[in-house]
Each structure stands twice: as structure tokens, then as C-alpha cells.
Amino acid sequence: MKKITTALAGAILTAALAATPASAAQIILNSSMIIGNTNSAGANGANVVNQQTGAVATGLGTYKPGFTGLLTFDLGQAYDLGRIDLFTSGLAGFSFLAGNTVGYNGWGSWHLNGQTNTATTGTLSADGGQALTAQSFQISGAEKYRYIQLYLSPLTPAGIATLDEFRVFDREVIPSAVPEPATWAMMIMGFGLAGSAIRRRSAVFRAA
């Protein structure tokens, strides 16, 4: 019985400490954050930030920049970027860059300059569903960045790059060391069971 009680106390303590997992917060983008939009077809970059929450439906706004496209966003403050989710009903190659300085190109558009970090690159697969599935990519680097730049390119010489939605998340963070009420209750129960087991053990020793 003593062994069972001790094991149960340990299990409760372990569960309490692991009760609150790490989480990543989404950085909600909007069209006013777009400070650079360079493409070969005058595509509307705002289309990639019009479904920031919930399911992403195809056909509600697609960014098709022709041969190549480049979007620059000002996040308003520096973030420790952790992941991007891209949704597409077509095909595209992409590069995602981050930095803390931008320069004006003279054509109504701002682009990254100075020291930049190519956080991730990859290839997007076509999704034929009505509700698009996120294609997630982890971001490398440990610095915080205010400006981000997404560069789209076609996969074939005659192709067109396509993107339906673009979401950004900060890096997963460890929650506060102050437990929530439910976690406190689990910890107190664990300590109580452990204390009870110790008292019984002491009583047995005294009786002996």
C-alpha cells in the first residue's frame, strides 16, 4: 500500500508540473502592415492576410504575383519568430526573410536592407480542398525581428506562384512559473499523499 501511495503521489506531481504545455501565439497580420509589394502582375498582397483565424477557404482571395512576388510586413515591434503557416491552392517556391531595417525603393515600396536572416525556404504543394491545409515551416535564428519579407517564385519557367493565406507565429514559450489553480490543487494532493506515506512509515518504525 505504501508503494502504491508513493507512486500515486509521484504521478500527480508529474502531471501537475506538465499540466500547462508550451504554446506559440499567432501574430495577427493585416493589410496595413504591408509596406512593400513588388510583383510582375500588380497582384493584391492583402489577399494573403484576409483569413487570419479559422479555416482557410480557397477562392476567397489568392495572391498570384505572376512570375515573382515579394511582400514586406512591418509587425510593429520585434518578435521572436518561430513558425509560419502557408496555405495555397497552387504551387510556389518561397523564401522567408526577417530583419530590423528597411529601405525605400523609390516606387512606393519598402524592402529589407542591412543585416537580414533567411529564416526558412521551401516549396509549397497544391491543395485541392475547399478548406486548405496549413503547410508549416519552422523559423531558424534566435534574434527578434520587426520586419519580415516573403518572396514567392514559380516552380517552372512558365508557372505562376500562388498563395492563399499567410500566418506567422512567435516561438513557443514556457508558461509562467506560477501554477494555475487546478495545478495547485494537483500539487497539494500529491504533497499530501507523500506526507501521509512518510507518516505511516515513521509510525511503523516507532512501533518496531
Secondary structure in CASP SS format (residue, H / E / C, confidence):
PFRMAT SS
TARGET T0000
AUTHOR 0000-0000-0000
METHOD secondary structure of the structure
MODEL  1
M C 1.00
K H 1.00
K H 1.00
I H 1.00
T H 1.00
T H 1.00
A H 1.00
L H 1.00
A H 1.00
G H 1.00
A H 1.00
I H 1.00
L H 1.00
T H 1.00
A H 1.00
A H 1.00
L H 1.00
A C 1.00
A C 1.00
T C 1.00
P C 1.00
A C 1.00
S E 1.00
A C 1.00
A C 1.00
Q E 1.00
I E 1.00
I C 1.00
L C 1.00
N C 1.00
S H 1.00
S H 1.00
M H 1.00
I E 1.00
I E 1.00
G E 1.00
N E 1.00
T E 1.00
N E 1.00
S C 1.00
A C 1.00
G C 1.00
A C 1.00
N C 1.00
G H 1.00
A H 1.00
N H 1.00
V H 1.00
V H 1.00
N C 1.00
Q C 1.00
Q C 1.00
T C 1.00
G C 1.00
A C 1.00
V E 1.00
A E 1.00
T C 1.00
G C 1.00
L C 1.00
G C 1.00
T C 1.00
Y E 1.00
K C 1.00
P C 1.00
G C 1.00
F C 1.00
T C 1.00
G E 1.00
L E 1.00
L E 1.00
T E 1.00
F E 1.00
D E 1.00
L E 1.00
G E 1.00
Q E 1.00
A E 1.00
Y E 1.00
D C 1.00
L E 1.00
G E 1.00
R E 1.00
I E 1.00
D E 1.00
L E 1.00
F E 1.00
T C 1.00
S C 1.00
G C 1.00
L C 1.00
A E 1.00
G E 1.00
F E 1.00
S E 1.00
F E 1.00
L E 1.00
A E 1.00
G E 1.00
N C 1.00
T C 1.00
V E 1.00
G E 1.00
Y E 1.00
N C 1.00
G C 1.00
W C 1.00
G C 1.00
S C 1.00
W E 1.00
H E 1.00
L E 1.00
N C 1.00
G C 1.00
Q C 1.00
T E 1.00
N E 1.00
T E 1.00
A E 1.00
T E 1.00
T E 1.00
G E 1.00
T E 1.00
L E 1.00
S C 1.00
A C 1.00
D C 1.00
G C 1.00
G C 1.00
Q C 1.00
A E 1.00
L E 1.00
T C 1.00
A C 1.00
Q E 1.00
S E 1.00
F E 1.00
Q E 1.00
I C 1.00
S C 1.00
G C 1.00
A C 1.00
E C 1.00
K C 1.00
Y E 1.00
R E 1.00
Y E 1.00
I E 1.00
Q E 1.00
L E 1.00
Y E 1.00
L E 1.00
S E 1.00
P C 1.00
L C 1.00
T C 1.00
P C 1.00
A C 1.00
G C 1.00
I C 1.00
A C 1.00
T C 1.00
L E 1.00
D C 1.00
E E 1.00
F E 1.00
R E 1.00
V E 1.00
F E 1.00
D E 1.00
R C 1.00
E C 1.00
V E 1.00
I C 1.00
P C 1.00
S C 1.00
A C 1.00
V C 1.00
P C 1.00
E C 1.00
P H 1.00
A H 1.00
T H 1.00
W H 1.00
A H 1.00
M H 1.00
M H 1.00
I H 1.00
M H 1.00
G H 1.00
F H 1.00
G H 1.00
L H 1.00
A H 1.00
G H 1.00
S H 1.00
A H 1.00
I H 1.00
R H 1.00
R H 1.00
R H 1.00
S H 1.00
A H 1.00
V H 1.00
F H 1.00
R H 1.00
A H 1.00
A C 1.00
END
